Amino acid sequence: MPTHVRFALVLLWAAWLISGCSWIVHLYEVRGWGADLYSAAGLPAVAIQGALIYFIGRGSNLARLLVLIAAIPALVIVQVFFSAQFSLSPLRLWAETALRGAAMVFLLTSRSTHWFKRAKGTE
């Protein structure tokens, strides 16, 4: 695994951890699972993110492409629907965005792309 991919995975796991922790804090604040859309959608979103990051680490080009495709719409959804309604910390949003953005750059390098193509051929 190239260093670029390894570093991108560290960044993605850090963003995932921030996202999961903020969801748990939100659940504590609203005192329940089904209180709002953010509470209900949080667990599936965190689980899907974790699975995609795991499969990127296993060399799945499909998971890498899904993360790349979903990154921008996911950011827009969080900004439009959740940040104003639930007063999410702007620092948390900026941190997650910066971590994911940097990871996307590292996942798009030529060495990373070459590794994903090679990893697909060895599976």
A tleap script that builds the chain and sets N, CA, C and O, in Angstrom:
source leaprc.protein.ff14SB
mol = sequence {
  NMET PRO THR HIE VAL ARG PHE ALA LEU VAL
  LEU LEU TRP ALA ALA TRP LEU ILE SER GLY
  CYS SER TRP ILE VAL HIE LEU TYR GLU VAL
  ARG GLY TRP GLY ALA ASP LEU TYR SER ALA
  ALA GLY LEU PRO ALA VAL ALA ILE GLN GLY
  ALA LEU ILE TYR PHE ILE GLY ARG GLY SER
  ASN LEU ALA ARG LEU LEU VAL LEU ILE ALA
  ALA ILE PRO ALA LEU VAL ILE VAL GLN VAL
  PHE PHE SER ALA GLN PHE SER LEU SER PRO
  LEU ARG LEU TRP ALA GLU THR ALA LEU ARG
  GLY ALA ALA MET VAL PHE LEU LEU THR SER
  ARG SER THR HIE TRP PHE LYS ARG ALA LYS
  GLY THR CGLU
}
set mol.1.N position { 0.848 -1.178 0.000 }
set mol.1.CA position { 0.000 0.000 0.000 }
set mol.1.C position { 0.894 1.241 0.000 }
set mol.1.O position { 1.770 1.383 0.853 }
set mol.2.N position { 0.664 2.142 -0.969 }
set mol.2.CA position { 1.476 3.366 -1.011 }
set mol.2.C position { 1.225 4.254 0.202 }
set mol.2.O position { 0.169 4.195 0.832 }
set mol.3.N position { 2.201 5.060 0.504 }
set mol.3.CA position { 2.104 5.985 1.626 }
set mol.3.C position { 0.925 6.941 1.452 }
set mol.3.O position { 0.261 7.295 2.426 }
set mol.4.N position { 0.664 7.358 0.206 }
set mol.4.CA position { -0.458 8.268 -0.050 }
set mol.4.C position { -1.783 7.648 0.389 }
set mol.4.O position { -2.616 8.310 1.007 }
set mol.5.N position { -1.962 6.382 0.063 }
set mol.5.CA position { -3.217 5.705 0.418 }
set mol.5.C position { -3.299 5.527 1.928 }
set mol.5.O position { -4.351 5.742 2.530 }
set mol.6.N position { -2.199 5.138 2.528 }
set mol.6.CA position { -2.172 4.947 3.984 }
set mol.6.C position { -2.508 6.260 4.704 }
set mol.6.O position { -3.284 6.262 5.660 }
set mol.7.N position { -1.926 7.365 4.249 }
set mol.7.CA position { -2.194 8.660 4.857 }
set mol.7.C position { -3.650 9.069 4.626 }
set mol.7.O position { -4.291 9.604 5.530 }
set mol.8.N position { -4.174 8.824 3.426 }
set mol.8.CA position { -5.581 9.129 3.138 }
set mol.8.C position { -6.493 8.339 4.072 }
set mol.8.O position { -7.498 8.868 4.546 }
set mol.9.N position { -6.155 7.087 4.339 }
set mol.9.CA position { -6.963 6.274 5.256 }
set mol.9.C position { -6.943 6.842 6.669 }
set mol.9.O position { -7.971 6.863 7.345 }
set mol.10.N position { -5.793 7.298 7.113 }
set mol.10.CA position { -5.703 7.916 8.442 }
set mol.10.C position { -6.598 9.155 8.500 }
set mol.10.O position { -7.319 9.362 9.476 }
set mol.11.N position { -6.549 9.970 7.457 }
set mol.11.CA position { -7.386 11.166 7.415 }
set mol.11.C position { -8.872 10.814 7.395 }
set mol.11.O position { -9.671 11.439 8.092 }
set mol.12.N position { -9.239 9.813 6.596 }
set mol.12.CA position { -10.644 9.401 6.528 }
set mol.12.C position { -11.131 8.823 7.851 }
set mol.12.O position { -12.253 9.103 8.273 }
set mol.13.N position { -10.290 8.012 8.515 }
set mol.13.CA position { -10.693 7.456 9.815 }
set mol.13.C position { -10.838 8.568 10.851 }
set mol.13.O position { -11.731 8.513 11.697 }
set mol.14.N position { -9.963 9.580 10.792 }
set mol.14.CA position { -10.076 10.710 11.728 }
set mol.14.C position { -11.382 11.472 11.497 }
set mol.14.O position { -12.066 11.833 12.455 }
set mol.15.N position { -11.727 11.717 10.239 }
set mol.15.CA position { -12.991 12.398 9.930 }
set mol.15.C position { -14.177 11.540 10.361 }
set mol.15.O position { -15.180 12.061 10.849 }
set mol.16.N position { -14.060 10.234 10.181 }
set mol.16.CA position { -15.119 9.307 10.580 }
set mol.16.C position { -15.310 9.351 12.096 }
set mol.16.O position { -16.440 9.353 12.583 }
set mol.17.N position { -14.218 9.385 12.828 }
set mol.17.CA position { -14.282 9.441 14.282 }
set mol.17.C position { -14.951 10.739 14.754 }
set mol.17.O position { -15.777 10.718 15.667 }
set mol.18.N position { -14.595 11.850 14.138 }
set mol.18.CA position { -15.229 13.127 14.481 }
set mol.18.C position { -16.726 13.055 14.197 }
set mol.18.O position { -17.539 13.493 15.010 }
set mol.19.N position { -17.083 12.505 13.048 }
set mol.19.CA position { -18.488 12.394 12.659 }
set mol.19.C position { -19.265 11.511 13.632 }
set mol.19.O position { -20.356 11.870 14.075 }
set mol.20.N position { -18.697 10.361 13.957 }
set mol.20.CA position { -19.360 9.449 14.890 }
set mol.20.C position { -19.514 10.038 16.278 }
set mol.20.O position { -20.559 9.885 16.911 }
set mol.21.N position { -18.479 10.711 16.753 }
set mol.21.CA position { -18.550 11.330 18.084 }
set mol.21.C position { -19.578 12.454 18.116 }
set mol.21.O position { -20.303 12.611 19.098 }
set mol.22.N position { -19.638 13.232 17.041 }
set mol.22.CA position { -20.621 14.323 17.034 }
set mol.22.C position { -22.039 13.772 16.986 }
set mol.22.O position { -22.951 14.367 17.559 }
set mol.23.N position { -22.234 12.651 16.313 }
set mol.23.CA position { -23.559 12.015 16.290 }
set mol.23.C position { -23.938 11.524 17.689 }
set mol.23.O position { -25.078 11.693 18.121 }
set mol.24.N position { -22.989 10.921 18.388 }
set mol.24.CA position { -23.253 10.438 19.752 }
set mol.24.C position { -23.570 11.606 20.686 }
set mol.24.O position { -24.479 11.515 21.511 }
set mol.25.N position { -22.822 12.698 20.556 }
set mol.25.CA position { -23.102 13.889 21.367 }
set mol.25.C position { -24.494 14.418 21.043 }
set mol.25.O position { -25.231 14.819 21.944 }
set mol.26.N position { -24.853 14.420 19.773 }
set mol.26.CA position { -26.189 14.878 19.385 }
set mol.26.C position { -27.268 13.992 20.011 }
set mol.26.O position { -28.273 14.495 20.513 }
set mol.27.N position { -27.059 12.673 19.983 }
set mol.27.CA position { -28.031 11.770 20.604 }
set mol.27.C position { -28.187 12.075 22.084 }
set mol.27.O position { -29.297 12.045 22.617 }
set mol.28.N position { -27.086 12.367 22.743 }
set mol.28.CA position { -27.146 12.698 24.162 }
set mol.28.C position { -27.931 13.991 24.378 }
set mol.28.O position { -28.724 14.099 25.313 }
set mol.29.N position { -27.700 14.964 23.506 }
set mol.29.CA position { -28.375 16.255 23.652 }
set mol.29.C position { -29.883 16.150 23.436 }
set mol.29.O position { -30.651 16.807 24.138 }
set mol.30.N position { -30.319 15.331 22.471 }
set mol.30.CA position { -31.759 15.225 22.193 }
set mol.30.C position { -32.409 14.091 22.985 }
set mol.30.O position { -33.630 13.935 22.973 }
set mol.31.N position { -31.587 13.308 23.668 }
set mol.31.CA position { -32.062 12.236 24.552 }
set mol.31.C position { -32.853 11.149 23.831 }
set mol.31.O position { -33.906 10.727 24.309 }
set mol.32.N position { -32.353 10.697 22.688 }
set mol.32.CA position { -33.047 9.590 22.049 }
set mol.32.C position { -32.651 9.361 20.614 }
set mol.32.O position { -31.949 10.165 20.001 }
set mol.33.N position { -33.125 8.228 20.084 }
set mol.33.CA position { -32.779 7.801 18.728 }
set mol.33.C position { -33.631 8.479 17.670 }
set mol.33.O position { -33.091 9.011 16.701 }
set mol.34.N position { -34.927 8.475 17.826 }
set mol.34.CA position { -35.802 8.909 16.755 }
set mol.34.C position { -36.280 10.335 16.868 }
set mol.34.O position { -37.311 10.683 16.293 }
set mol.35.N position { -35.570 11.163 17.584 }
set mol.35.CA position { -36.039 12.518 17.832 }
set mol.35.C position { -36.042 13.384 16.575 }
set mol.35.O position { -36.881 14.274 16.442 }
set mol.36.N position { -35.120 13.137 15.658 }
set mol.36.CA position { -35.031 13.947 14.446 }
set mol.36.C position { -34.303 13.161 13.352 }
set mol.36.O position { -33.849 12.037 13.566 }
set mol.37.N position { -34.208 13.775 12.192 }
set mol.37.CA position { -33.597 13.111 11.042 }
set mol.37.C position { -32.121 12.810 11.275 }
set mol.37.O position { -31.636 11.746 10.891 }
set mol.38.N position { -31.413 13.733 11.896 }
set mol.38.CA position { -29.988 13.536 12.160 }
set mol.38.C position { -29.763 12.330 13.078 }
set mol.38.O position { -28.827 11.556 12.874 }
set mol.39.N position { -30.615 12.176 14.077 }
set mol.39.CA position { -30.501 11.038 14.988 }
set mol.39.C position { -30.758 9.723 14.251 }
set mol.39.O position { -30.032 8.747 14.438 }
set mol.40.N position { -31.790 9.705 13.420 }
set mol.40.CA position { -32.155 8.478 12.719 }
set mol.40.C position { -31.177 8.119 11.612 }
set mol.40.O position { -30.884 6.941 11.410 }
set mol.41.N position { -30.668 9.109 10.894 }
set mol.41.CA position { -29.773 8.839 9.764 }
set mol.41.C position { -28.322 8.667 10.194 }
set mol.41.O position { -27.491 8.216 9.405 }
set mol.42.N position { -28.015 9.015 11.417 }
set mol.42.CA position { -26.631 8.991 11.880 }
set mol.42.C position { -25.985 7.615 11.866 }
set mol.42.O position { -24.881 7.454 11.347 }
set mol.43.N position { -26.660 6.622 12.431 }
set mol.43.CA position { -26.066 5.286 12.507 }
set mol.43.C position { -25.819 4.685 11.131 }
set mol.43.O position { -24.713 4.206 10.880 }
set mol.44.N position { -26.798 4.687 10.223 }
set mol.44.CA position { -26.497 4.152 8.888 }
set mol.44.C position { -25.382 4.932 8.185 }
set mol.44.O position { -24.544 4.337 7.507 }
set mol.45.N position { -25.367 6.252 8.341 }
set mol.45.CA position { -24.333 7.056 7.691 }
set mol.45.C position { -22.947 6.714 8.228 }
set mol.45.O position { -22.003 6.560 7.453 }
set mol.46.N position { -22.819 6.595 9.542 }
set mol.46.CA position { -21.531 6.269 10.156 }
set mol.46.C position { -21.112 4.844 9.763 }
set mol.46.O position { -19.935 4.600 9.497 }
set mol.47.N position { -22.060 3.911 9.726 }
set mol.47.CA position { -21.744 2.532 9.351 }
set mol.47.C position { -21.292 2.438 7.892 }
set mol.47.O position { -20.328 1.737 7.587 }
set mol.48.N position { -21.977 3.134 6.999 }
set mol.48.CA position { -21.603 3.109 5.583 }
set mol.48.C position { -20.239 3.756 5.373 }
set mol.48.O position { -19.418 3.248 4.609 }
set mol.49.N position { -20.000 4.870 6.048 }
set mol.49.CA position { -18.695 5.524 5.938 }
set mol.49.C position { -17.585 4.579 6.394 }
set mol.49.O position { -16.563 4.440 5.723 }
set mol.50.N position { -17.794 3.937 7.528 }
set mol.50.CA position { -16.789 3.009 8.049 }
set mol.50.C position { -16.535 1.849 7.101 }
set mol.50.O position { -15.387 1.455 6.896 }
set mol.51.N position { -17.587 1.304 6.526 }
set mol.51.CA position { -17.433 0.181 5.582 }
set mol.51.C position { -16.666 0.629 4.338 }
set mol.51.O position { -15.786 -0.088 3.862 }
set mol.52.N position { -16.992 1.795 3.818 }
set mol.52.CA position { -16.282 2.278 2.628 }
set mol.52.C position { -14.799 2.515 2.916 }
set mol.52.O position { -13.945 2.170 2.099 }
set mol.53.N position { -14.496 3.094 4.061 }
set mol.53.CA position { -13.091 3.316 4.417 }
set mol.53.C position { -12.367 1.984 4.568 }
set mol.53.O position { -11.230 1.838 4.119 }
set mol.54.N position { -13.019 1.023 5.193 }
set mol.54.CA position { -12.423 -0.313 5.336 }
set mol.54.C position { -12.105 -0.920 3.968 }
set mol.54.O position { -11.017 -1.457 3.758 }
set mol.55.N position { -13.059 -0.833 3.042 }
set mol.55.CA position { -12.850 -1.432 1.727 }
set mol.55.C position { -11.816 -0.663 0.902 }
set mol.55.O position { -11.140 -1.255 0.061 }
set mol.56.N position { -11.684 0.641 1.130 }
set mol.56.CA position { -10.600 1.374 0.483 }
set mol.56.C position { -9.266 0.797 0.943 }
set mol.56.O position { -8.357 0.604 0.135 }
set mol.57.N position { -9.149 0.527 2.224 }
set mol.57.CA position { -7.932 -0.065 2.763 }
set mol.57.C position { -7.639 -1.443 2.206 }
set mol.57.O position { -6.487 -1.876 2.172 }
set mol.58.N position { -8.677 -2.129 1.770 }
set mol.58.CA position { -8.505 -3.460 1.167 }
set mol.58.C position { -8.231 -3.376 -0.335 }
set mol.58.O position { -8.069 -4.402 -0.995 }
set mol.59.N position { -8.179 -2.155 -0.875 }
set mol.59.CA position { -7.845 -1.975 -2.275 }
set mol.59.C position { -9.027 -1.903 -3.218 }
set mol.59.O position { -8.865 -2.073 -4.427 }
set mol.60.N position { -10.213 -1.655 -2.689 }
set mol.60.CA position { -11.404 -1.591 -3.533 }
set mol.60.C position { -11.493 -0.254 -4.258 }
set mol.60.O position { -11.697 0.791 -3.640 }
set mol.61.N position { -11.338 -0.305 -5.571 }
set mol.61.CA position { -11.463 0.903 -6.379 }
set mol.61.C position { -12.904 1.393 -6.375 }
set mol.61.O position { -13.141 2.601 -6.421 }
set mol.62.N position { -13.872 0.481 -6.319 }
set mol.62.CA position { -15.280 0.870 -6.259 }
set mol.62.C position { -15.557 1.695 -5.003 }
set mol.62.O position { -16.244 2.714 -5.076 }
set mol.63.N position { -15.034 1.272 -3.857 }
set mol.63.CA position { -15.220 2.029 -2.613 }
set mol.63.C position { -14.566 3.399 -2.725 }
set mol.63.O position { -15.125 4.396 -2.267 }
set mol.64.N position { -13.396 3.450 -3.328 }
set mol.64.CA position { -12.714 4.741 -3.513 }
set mol.64.C position { -13.564 5.666 -4.374 }
set mol.64.O position { -13.720 6.844 -4.051 }
set mol.65.N position { -14.111 5.146 -5.460 }
set mol.65.CA position { -14.947 5.967 -6.343 }
set mol.65.C position { -16.231 6.409 -5.655 }
set mol.65.O position { -16.671 7.544 -5.839 }
set mol.66.N position { -16.841 5.520 -4.861 }
set mol.66.CA position { -18.061 5.892 -4.139 }
set mol.66.C position { -17.794 7.020 -3.138 }
set mol.66.O position { -18.599 7.940 -2.994 }
set mol.67.N position { -16.665 6.934 -2.459 }
set mol.67.CA position { -16.314 7.998 -1.511 }
set mol.67.C position { -16.083 9.305 -2.261 }
set mol.67.O position { -16.523 10.366 -1.818 }
set mol.68.N position { -15.396 9.231 -3.391 }
set mol.68.CA position { -15.142 10.441 -4.175 }
set mol.68.C position { -16.438 11.048 -4.699 }
set mol.68.O position { -16.614 12.266 -4.674 }
set mol.69.N position { -17.335 10.202 -5.170 }
set mol.69.CA position { -18.605 10.686 -5.723 }
set mol.69.C position { -19.514 11.235 -4.621 }
set mol.69.O position { -20.198 12.237 -4.828 }
set mol.70.N position { -19.525 10.594 -3.467 }
set mol.70.CA position { -20.441 10.977 -2.391 }
set mol.70.C position { -19.943 12.130 -1.533 }
set mol.70.O position { -20.724 12.704 -0.774 }
set mol.71.N position { -18.683 12.480 -1.629 }
set mol.71.CA position { -18.123 13.496 -0.732 }
set mol.71.C position { -18.795 14.857 -0.875 }
set mol.71.O position { -19.156 15.468 0.131 }
set mol.72.N position { -18.967 15.333 -2.071 }
set mol.72.CA position { -19.542 16.670 -2.266 }
set mol.72.C position { -21.027 16.710 -1.916 }
set mol.72.O position { -21.442 17.596 -1.169 }
set mol.73.N position { -21.853 15.774 -2.430 }
set mol.73.CA position { -23.270 15.818 -2.023 }
set mol.73.C position { -23.459 15.670 -0.513 }
set mol.73.O position { -24.340 16.306 0.067 }
set mol.74.N position { -22.645 14.842 0.120 }
set mol.74.CA position { -22.768 14.660 1.565 }
set mol.74.C position { -22.467 15.963 2.302 }
set mol.74.O position { -23.155 16.307 3.263 }
set mol.75.N position { -21.462 16.675 1.863 }
set mol.75.CA position { -21.126 17.951 2.493 }
set mol.75.C position { -22.265 18.949 2.320 }
set mol.75.O position { -22.607 19.672 3.256 }
set mol.76.N position { -22.843 18.989 1.142 }
set mol.76.CA position { -23.954 19.913 0.890 }
set mol.76.C position { -25.148 19.561 1.778 }
set mol.76.O position { -25.780 20.447 2.355 }
set mol.77.N position { -25.451 18.279 1.885 }
set mol.77.CA position { -26.578 17.840 2.722 }
set mol.77.C position { -26.359 18.239 4.176 }
set mol.77.O position { -27.271 18.752 4.825 }
set mol.78.N position { -25.169 18.009 4.680 }
set mol.78.CA position { -24.879 18.366 6.072 }
set mol.78.C position { -24.995 19.874 6.257 }
set mol.78.O position { -25.594 20.340 7.225 }
set mol.79.N position { -24.427 20.626 5.339 }
set mol.79.CA position { -24.471 22.086 5.463 }
set mol.79.C position { -25.901 22.620 5.394 }
set mol.79.O position { -26.290 23.464 6.200 }
set mol.80.N position { -26.680 22.129 4.432 }
set mol.80.CA position { -28.014 22.684 4.198 }
set mol.80.C position { -29.022 22.204 5.232 }
set mol.80.O position { -29.763 23.010 5.794 }
set mol.81.N position { -29.057 20.893 5.489 }
set mol.81.CA position { -30.121 20.341 6.315 }
set mol.81.C position { -29.812 20.272 7.805 }
set mol.81.O position { -30.710 20.428 8.632 }
set mol.82.N position { -28.560 20.042 8.150 }
set mol.82.CA position { -28.269 19.758 9.547 }
set mol.82.C position { -27.571 20.880 10.298 }
set mol.82.O position { -27.847 21.079 11.481 }
set mol.83.N position { -26.684 21.614 9.660 }
set mol.83.CA position { -25.895 22.589 10.425 }
set mol.83.C position { -26.756 23.701 11.017 }
set mol.83.O position { -26.535 24.098 12.161 }
set mol.84.N position { -27.719 24.206 10.274 }
set mol.84.CA position { -28.564 25.286 10.798 }
set mol.84.C position { -29.566 24.771 11.822 }
set mol.84.O position { -29.867 25.456 12.800 }
set mol.85.N position { -30.078 23.575 11.602 }
set mol.85.CA position { -31.102 23.031 12.485 }
set mol.85.C position { -30.553 22.608 13.835 }
set mol.85.O position { -31.232 22.760 14.851 }
set mol.86.N position { -29.366 22.093 13.864 }
set mol.86.CA position { -28.867 21.506 15.103 }
set mol.86.C position { -27.618 22.191 15.619 }
set mol.86.O position { -26.902 21.634 16.450 }
set mol.87.N position { -27.353 23.383 15.139 }
set mol.87.CA position { -26.212 24.199 15.568 }
set mol.87.C position { -24.931 23.382 15.691 }
set mol.87.O position { -24.278 23.374 16.734 }
set mol.88.N position { -24.582 22.690 14.598 }
set mol.88.CA position { -23.336 21.941 14.586 }
set mol.88.C position { -22.165 22.912 14.648 }
set mol.88.O position { -22.219 24.008 14.090 }
set mol.89.N position { -21.154 22.512 15.303 }
set mol.89.CA position { -19.981 23.354 15.440 }
set mol.89.C position { -19.341 23.599 14.076 }
set mol.89.O position { -19.027 22.648 13.361 }
set mol.90.N position { -19.146 24.854 13.715 }
set mol.90.CA position { -18.470 25.138 12.441 }
set mol.90.C position { -17.051 24.579 12.412 }
set mol.90.O position { -16.564 24.172 11.357 }
set mol.91.N position { -16.391 24.558 13.564 }
set mol.91.CA position { -15.043 24.001 13.622 }
set mol.91.C position { -15.054 22.519 13.270 }
set mol.91.O position { -14.169 22.042 12.560 }
set mol.92.N position { -16.049 21.791 13.761 }
set mol.92.CA position { -16.157 20.363 13.456 }
set mol.92.C position { -16.391 20.156 11.964 }
set mol.92.O position { -15.776 19.286 11.348 }
set mol.93.N position { -17.285 20.961 11.384 }
set mol.93.CA position { -17.558 20.834 9.949 }
set mol.93.C position { -16.320 21.149 9.123 }
set mol.93.O position { -16.021 20.454 8.152 }
set mol.94.N position { -15.600 22.198 9.509 }
set mol.94.CA position { -14.387 22.541 8.778 }
set mol.94.C position { -13.319 21.463 8.937 }
set mol.94.O position { -12.610 21.149 7.981 }
set mol.95.N position { -13.198 20.897 10.131 }
set mol.95.CA position { -12.207 19.842 10.356 }
set mol.95.C position { -12.527 18.613 9.511 }
set mol.95.O position { -11.645 18.066 8.849 }
set mol.96.N position { -13.782 18.182 9.533 }
set mol.96.CA position { -14.169 17.023 8.721 }
set mol.96.C position { -13.961 17.296 7.238 }
set mol.96.O position { -13.459 16.440 6.509 }
set mol.97.N position { -14.340 18.473 6.797 }
set mol.97.CA position { -14.191 18.827 5.387 }
set mol.97.C position { -12.723 18.844 4.983 }
set mol.97.O position { -12.358 18.327 3.926 }
set mol.98.N position { -11.889 19.434 5.819 }
set mol.98.CA position { -10.458 19.494 5.515 }
set mol.98.C position { -9.842 18.094 5.484 }
set mol.98.O position { -9.059 17.782 4.587 }
set mol.99.N position { -10.188 17.257 6.452 }
set mol.99.CA position { -9.648 15.892 6.480 }
set mol.99.C position { -10.092 15.095 5.268 }
set mol.99.O position { -9.281 14.430 4.623 }
set mol.100.N position { -11.383 15.161 4.956 }
set mol.100.CA position { -11.887 14.412 3.795 }
set mol.100.C position { -11.345 14.968 2.487 }
set mol.100.O position { -11.015 14.209 1.576 }
set mol.101.N position { -11.253 16.282 2.391 }
set mol.101.CA position { -10.718 16.897 1.174 }
set mol.101.C position { -9.271 16.499 0.928 }
set mol.101.O position { -8.893 16.154 -0.192 }
set mol.102.N position { -8.468 16.549 1.979 }
set mol.102.CA position { -7.069 16.139 1.838 }
set mol.102.C position { -6.975 14.657 1.478 }
set mol.102.O position { -6.136 14.268 0.666 }
set mol.103.N position { -7.818 13.843 2.069 }
set mol.103.CA position { -7.818 12.414 1.747 }
set mol.103.C position { -8.171 12.189 0.282 }
set mol.103.O position { -7.575 11.339 -0.379 }
set mol.104.N position { -9.135 12.947 -0.224 }
set mol.104.CA position { -9.522 12.814 -1.637 }
set mol.104.C position { -8.347 13.138 -2.551 }
set mol.104.O position { -8.132 12.465 -3.559 }
set mol.105.N position { -7.590 14.168 -2.196 }
set mol.105.CA position { -6.418 14.529 -2.999 }
set mol.105.C position { -5.429 13.372 -3.009 }
set mol.105.O position { -4.907 13.009 -4.063 }
set mol.106.N position { -5.173 12.795 -1.852 }
set mol.106.CA position { -4.223 11.680 -1.778 }
set mol.106.C position { -4.737 10.436 -2.503 }
set mol.106.O position { -3.947 9.672 -3.059 }
set mol.107.N position { -6.041 10.233 -2.500 }
set mol.107.CA position { -6.597 9.062 -3.202 }
set mol.107.C position { -6.589 9.237 -4.710 }
set mol.107.O position { -6.768 8.264 -5.443 }
set mol.108.N position { -6.382 10.471 -5.193 }
set mol.108.CA position { -6.375 10.723 -6.629 }
set mol.108.C position { -4.977 10.842 -7.220 }
set mol.108.O position { -4.842 11.106 -8.415 }
set mol.109.N position { -3.940 10.656 -6.420 }
set mol.109.CA position { -2.585 10.730 -6.968 }
set mol.109.C position { -2.355 9.567 -7.924 }
set mol.109.O position { -3.053 8.555 -7.864 }
set mol.110.N position { -1.381 9.719 -8.798 }
set mol.110.CA position { -1.116 8.663 -9.785 }
set mol.110.C position { -0.653 7.370 -9.108 }
set mol.110.O position { -1.021 6.278 -9.541 }
set mol.111.N position { 0.149 7.490 -8.056 }
set mol.111.CA position { 0.585 6.278 -7.343 }
set mol.111.C position { -0.589 5.548 -6.713 }
set mol.111.O position { -0.668 4.321 -6.751 }
set mol.112.N position { -1.504 6.323 -6.129 }
set mol.112.CA position { -2.685 5.709 -5.516 }
set mol.112.C position { -3.543 5.031 -6.582 }
set mol.112.O position { -3.985 3.896 -6.400 }
set mol.113.N position { -3.773 5.720 -7.678 }
set mol.113.CA position { -4.578 5.145 -8.758 }
set mol.113.C position { -3.943 3.871 -9.278 }
set mol.113.O position { -4.636 2.881 -9.514 }
set mol.114.N position { -2.640 3.885 -9.457 }
set mol.114.CA position { -1.933 2.689 -9.921 }
set mol.114.C position { -2.101 1.536 -8.935 }
set mol.114.O position { -2.309 0.395 -9.345 }
set mol.115.N position { -2.014 1.826 -7.646 }
set mol.115.CA position { -2.159 0.778 -6.635 }
set mol.115.C position { -3.564 0.187 -6.657 }
set mol.115.O position { -3.722 -1.030 -6.557 }
set mol.116.N position { -4.586 1.030 -6.785 }
set mol.116.CA position { -5.954 0.522 -6.829 }
set mol.116.C position { -6.184 -0.354 -8.055 }
set mol.116.O position { -6.886 -1.361 -7.974 }
set mol.117.N position { -5.597 0.022 -9.185 }
set mol.117.CA position { -5.727 -0.816 -10.384 }
set mol.117.C position { -5.013 -2.161 -10.186 }
set mol.117.O position { -5.524 -3.211 -10.573 }
set mol.118.N position { -3.838 -2.107 -9.582 }
set mol.118.CA position { -3.070 -3.332 -9.347 }
set mol.118.C position { -3.743 -4.205 -8.307 }
set mol.118.O position { -3.785 -5.426 -8.456 }
set mol.119.N position { -4.277 -3.586 -7.241 }
set mol.119.CA position { -4.944 -4.338 -6.186 }
set mol.119.C position { -6.166 -5.054 -6.738 }
set mol.119.O position { -6.485 -6.161 -6.307 }
set mol.120.N position { -6.847 -4.432 -7.686 }
set mol.120.CA position { -8.020 -5.063 -8.293 }
set mol.120.C position { -7.611 -6.313 -9.057 }
set mol.120.O position { -8.319 -7.320 -9.027 }
set mol.121.N position { -6.484 -6.257 -9.736 }
set mol.121.CA position { -6.026 -7.408 -10.510 }
set mol.121.C position { -5.571 -8.577 -9.664 }
set mol.121.O position { -5.565 -9.714 -10.135 }
set mol.122.N position { -5.185 -8.317 -8.410 }
set mol.122.CA position { -4.695 -9.397 -7.554 }
set mol.122.C position { -5.798 -10.020 -6.715 }
set mol.122.O position { -5.571 -11.044 -6.071 }
set mol.123.N position { -7.009 -9.417 -6.707 }
set mol.123.CA position { -8.083 -9.956 -5.880 }
set mol.123.C position { -8.714 -11.159 -6.527 }
set mol.123.O position { -9.641 -11.746 -5.969 }
savepdb mol mol.pdb
quit
